[in-house]
């Protein structure tokens, strides 16, 4: 008669704490681990999404990034549910953390992503052309479509030539985008029935931006010899994000013209005063400073006329506070090329804060009158 064979189990080892664990506890431990991992998923995707938006700066990049982040939030919520279920089977610190983080992380990552997105708003000389809050800029392509009067070659050390030329082309792109911004402004002014003088100013200021874009592309050409101009800019024909009102147009004028165009004028004027600046570039910046200052004054006249006809109070302090908190970024992240006419972060930040302070003082005088 053969002896029955029974499975032989090894003795529990010191490093195997779960060898005698009940099945429910084992399931709870695994659920808590999965829940905690899923709860932290939005943190991993949030940084990647912001990087994608920063690199692409297109509407498609924004929507794709939002989709990825939203999916990660769904995973995080499911992780919170797993944490709750795990805690019911077997309370543990990991289960509690998964339950809390699964619902808290999506909310916190949304707040952090919004703050980071505001901080990533790029420099925009003059009036920005925005879609869903993001400034839109054209690329540049080879061609003569943005030619201006030939200029003497700007003397730039060979090591800096490419970067300085790229800086001037980036400035030209912001000026080209402002053309679309003023065209859109003129259409919206017509849509709400604004005075014809305001529409005329919008068109005249847009014509100035055409001249600014041309001369900036020409300065870049004088540096590196590459003839380039603004590429096709499909965003320029997109409809507005919302129907304009007198209040929204007044707030846009306060932000884009009264403050940011005034800041551009201050920055250009400060660069003009630099003793080592090339004489040709000095003349370009002097023209830009005068034009941008005039655009800012047009903006104030538009603001007063539009605010007077607004059905609701214009949120002036909110606009100025948002500008202070967002701190619009400079074209460059260093101050080394100011001698070539490119504003760095120190000069640009001072110009923006000066323009905000001037705007606040003018609004206080207006309120007291």
C-alpha positions in Angstrom: 0.0 0.0 0.0 1.6 3.2 -1.2 1.9 6.1 1.2 -0.1 9.2 0.3 1.9 12.2 -0.9 1.1 15.5 0.5 2.6 18.9 -0.6 5.4 20.0 1.6 5.4 23.7 2.4 8.7 25.4 3.5 9.0 27.0 6.9 8.3 30.7 6.9 11.4 32.8 6.4 12.2 36.0 8.3 12.1 37.9 5.0 8.7 36.6 4.0 6.3 38.5 6.3 3.2 37.6 4.2 3.7 33.8 4.1 0.7 33.1 6.3 -1.3 36.1 5.1 -5.1 35.5 4.7 -6.3 35.9 1.0 -8.3 39.0 1.8 -5.3 40.7 3.4 -3.2 39.8 0.4 -5.8 41.3 -2.0 -6.1 44.4 0.1 -2.3 44.9 0.1 -2.1 44.6 -3.7 -5.1 46.9 -4.2 -3.5 49.5 -1.9 -0.2 49.3 -3.9 -2.0 49.7 -7.2 -4.2 52.5 -5.8 -1.2 54.5 -4.6 0.6 54.2 -7.9 -2.5 55.2 -9.9 -3.1 58.1 -7.5 0.3 59.6 -8.2 -0.1 59.2 -12.0 -1.2 62.8 -12.7 2.0 64.2 -11.1 4.0 62.2 -13.7 1.9 63.4 -16.7 1.5 67.0 -15.6 5.2 67.8 -16.1 5.2 66.1 -19.5 2.1 68.0 -20.6 3.5 71.3 -19.6 6.7 70.5 -21.5 4.6 69.6 -24.6 2.7 72.8 -24.4 5.9 74.8 -24.0 7.5 73.1 -27.0 4.5 73.2 -29.3 2.6 76.3 -28.3 -0.1 75.2 -30.6 -3.8 74.6 -30.0 -3.3 70.9 -31.0 -0.6 70.5 -28.4 -2.7 72.1 -25.7 -5.7 69.8 -26.4 -3.6 66.7 -26.7 -1.9 67.5 -23.4 -5.2 68.1 -21.7 -6.5 64.8 -22.9 -3.5 62.9 -21.5 -3.8 64.7 -18.2 -7.6 64.1 -18.0 -7.0 60.3 -18.6 -4.4 60.3 -15.8 -6.9 61.9 -13.5 -9.4 59.1 -14.3 -6.7 56.6 -13.3 -6.0 58.6 -10.1 -9.7 58.6 -9.1 -9.8 54.8 -9.7 -6.7 54.6 -7.5 -8.6 56.4 -4.8 -11.5 53.9 -5.1 -9.0 51.1 -4.8 -7.6 52.7 -1.7 -11.0 52.9 -0.1 -11.8 49.3 -0.9 -8.4 48.1 0.4 -9.0 50.0 3.6 -12.3 48.2 4.1 -10.6 44.8 3.8 -7.6 45.7 5.8 -6.9 49.2 7.2 -3.3 50.4 6.4 -1.3 53.5 5.9 -0.9 52.8 2.2 -4.6 52.3 1.7 -5.4 55.6 3.5 -2.7 57.4 1.4 -4.2 56.0 -1.9 -7.7 57.0 -0.9 -6.7 60.5 0.0 -4.2 61.1 -2.9 -6.5 59.5 -5.5 -8.9 62.5 -5.1 -6.5 65.2 -3.9 -3.7 64.8 -6.6 -5.9 65.6 -9.6 -7.2 68.8 -7.9 -3.7 69.9 -6.8 -2.1 69.1 -10.2 -4.8 71.1 -11.9 -4.0 74.1 -9.6 -0.3 73.7 -10.1 -0.6 73.2 -13.8 -2.7 76.4 -14.2 -0.1 78.3 -12.2 2.8 76.9 -14.2 0.9 77.6 -17.5 0.5 81.2 -16.5 4.2 81.4 -15.7 5.0 79.9 -19.1 3.2 82.7 -21.0 5.9 83.9 -23.3 7.2 87.4 -24.0 5.0 89.3 -26.5 6.2 92.7 -27.7 3.1 94.9 -28.2 -0.4 93.5 -28.4 -0.5 89.8 -28.2 -2.6 87.7 -30.6 -4.2 85.0 -28.4 -6.3 81.9 -28.8 -7.7 80.4 -25.6 -5.3 82.5 -23.6 -2.2 81.3 -25.5 -0.1 83.8 -27.6 0.1 82.6 -31.2 3.3 83.3 -33.2 4.1 82.6 -36.9 7.1 80.5 -37.8 9.6 81.9 -40.3 10.4 80.6 -43.8 12.8 81.5 -46.5 11.7 84.2 -48.9 11.5 87.9 -49.7 7.9 88.5 -48.8 8.9 90.6 -45.7 11.7 92.6 -47.3 12.5 96.1 -46.0 15.1 98.7 -47.1 18.6 97.1 -47.1 20.6 97.8 -43.9 24.3 97.9 -43.2 25.5 94.6 -41.7 25.3 94.7 -37.9 28.6 93.9 -36.3 28.1 90.9 -34.1 30.8 88.5 -32.8 30.8 85.2 -34.8 30.0 83.2 -31.7 26.8 85.3 -31.0 25.7 85.9 -34.6 23.2 83.0 -34.9 21.6 83.7 -31.4 21.3 87.4 -32.0 19.7 86.9 -35.4 17.3 84.4 -33.9 16.4 86.9 -31.2 15.6 89.6 -33.8 13.5 87.1 -35.8 11.6 86.1 -32.7 10.9 89.8 -32.1 9.8 90.1 -35.7 7.4 87.2 -35.1 5.8 89.0 -32.2 5.3 92.1 -34.4 3.8 90.0 -37.2 1.4 88.4 -34.7 0.4 91.9 -33.5 -0.8 92.6 -37.1 -3.4 89.9 -36.7 -4.2 91.1 -33.2 -5.0 94.6 -34.4 -7.0 93.3 -37.3 -9.0 91.2 -34.9 -9.5 94.2 -32.6 -10.8 96.3 -35.5 -13.3 93.5 -36.4 -14.5 93.2 -32.8 -14.8 97.0 -32.4 -17.1 96.9 -35.5 -19.0 94.0 -34.0 -19.9 95.9 -30.8 -20.6 99.2 -32.6 -17.7 101.2 -31.4 -16.8 104.6 -32.7 -15.2 104.8 -36.1 -12.2 106.6 -34.7 -11.4 103.5 -32.5 -11.6 101.3 -35.6 -9.3 103.7 -37.5 -6.7 103.6 -34.7 -6.7 99.8 -34.7 -6.0 99.8 -38.4 -3.3 102.5 -38.1 -1.6 100.7 -35.3 -1.7 97.4 -37.3 0.1 99.2 -40.2 2.8 100.2 -37.8 3.3 96.6 -36.8 3.8 95.6 -40.4 6.6 98.1 -40.6 8.1 96.8 -37.3 8.0 93.2 -38.5 9.7 94.1 -41.8 12.5 96.1 -40.2 13.1 93.4 -37.5 13.4 90.7 -40.2 15.7 93.0 -42.1 17.9 93.5 -39.0 18.2 89.7 -38.6 19.1 89.5 -42.3 21.9 92.0 -41.8 23.3 89.9 -39.0 23.5 86.4 -40.6 22.6 87.1 -44.3 19.6 84.8 -44.2 16.5 86.2 -46.0 13.5 84.9 -44.0 10.0 86.2 -43.2 6.7 85.2 -41.5 5.3 81.8 -42.6 1.6 81.3 -43.3 -0.2 82.0 -40.1 -3.6 80.0 -40.1 -4.4 81.0 -36.5 -4.9 84.6 -37.7 -8.3 83.7 -39.3 -9.7 81.7 -36.4 -12.8 83.2 -34.9 -12.6 84.8 -31.5 -12.9 82.6 -28.4 -16.1 84.3 -27.4 -18.5 87.1 -28.6 -16.9 90.5 -27.8 -18.5 92.9 -25.4 -17.6 96.5 -24.5 -16.3 95.2 -21.1 -14.1 92.4 -22.6 -12.7 94.8 -25.2 -11.9 97.4 -22.6 -10.1 94.8 -20.5 -8.2 93.6 -23.5 -7.1 97.1 -24.3 -6.0 97.7 -20.7 -3.9 94.5 -20.7 -2.5 94.5 -24.2 -2.2 98.2 -25.1 -2.2 100.3 -21.9 0.3 98.0 -20.1 2.1 95.7 -22.5 2.5 98.2 -25.4 3.6 100.8 -22.9 6.1 98.3 -21.5 7.5 97.7 -25.0 7.9 101.4 -25.5 9.8 101.7 -22.1 12.0 98.8 -23.0 12.8 100.1 -26.5 13.5 103.6 -25.1 15.9 102.1 -22.5 17.8 100.2 -25.2 18.0 103.4 -27.3 19.9 105.0 -24.4 22.5 102.3 -24.3 25.8 103.9 -25.3 27.3 100.8 -27.1 24.2 100.3 -29.4 24.7 100.1 -33.1 23.5 103.4 -34.7 21.3 101.6 -37.2 19.7 99.5 -34.5 19.3 102.6 -32.4 17.2 104.3 -35.1 15.0 101.1 -35.5 14.4 101.0 -31.7 13.7 104.7 -31.5 11.0 104.3 -34.1 9.5 101.3 -32.4 9.5 103.1 -29.0 7.6 106.1 -30.5 5.1 103.9 -32.2 4.5 101.6 -29.3 4.0 104.6 -27.0 1.4 106.0 -29.5 -0.3 102.6 -29.5 -0.5 102.6 -25.7 -2.1 106.1 -25.8 -4.6 104.8 -28.4 -5.2 101.9 -26.0 -6.1 104.4 -23.2 -8.5 106.3 -25.5 -10.1 103.0 -26.5 -10.3 101.9 -22.9 -12.1 105.0 -21.8 -14.6 104.9 -24.7 -15.3 101.2 -24.3 -15.5 101.2 -20.5 -18.0 104.1 -20.6 -20.3 101.9 -22.7 -19.8 98.6 -20.8 -22.9 97.2 -19.2 -20.8 95.9 -16.3 -17.8 97.4 -14.4 -14.4 96.8 -16.0 -12.3 94.6 -13.8 -9.2 96.9 -13.9 -7.5 95.8 -10.7 -8.0 92.1 -11.5 -6.3 92.7 -14.9 -3.3 94.5 -13.3 -3.0 91.9 -10.6 -2.9 89.1 -13.1 -0.2 90.9 -15.0 1.9 91.3 -11.8 1.4 87.7 -10.9 2.0 86.2 -14.3 5.2 88.3 -14.9 5.3 88.2 -18.7 8.6 86.7 -19.8 11.3 88.5 -21.7 12.4 87.5 -25.2 15.6 86.1 -23.9 16.5 84.5 -20.5 19.7 86.6 -20.1 20.9 90.2 -20.4 23.9 89.7 -22.6 22.5 90.9 -25.9 21.1 94.3 -24.9 24.0 95.9 -26.8 22.4 94.3 -29.9 19.0 95.8 -29.2 17.4 92.7 -27.5 15.8 93.2 -24.1 16.7 90.8 -21.4 14.6 89.7 -18.4 15.9 92.5 -16.0 15.0 95.3 -18.4 11.7 93.7 -19.5 10.6 93.0 -16.0 11.3 96.6 -15.0 9.5 97.9 -18.0 6.4 95.8 -17.3 6.2 96.8 -13.7 6.7 100.5 -14.6 3.8 100.2 -17.1 1.6 98.5 -14.5 2.4 101.3 -11.9 1.6 104.0 -14.5 -1.6 102.3 -15.4 -2.7 102.0 -11.8 -1.9 105.7 -11.2 -3.9 106.7 -14.3 -6.9 104.6 -13.2 -6.8 106.2 -9.8 -6.8 109.7 -11.3 -9.7 108.7 -13.5 -11.6 107.4 -10.6 -11.0 110.5 -8.6 -12.1 112.8 -11.4 
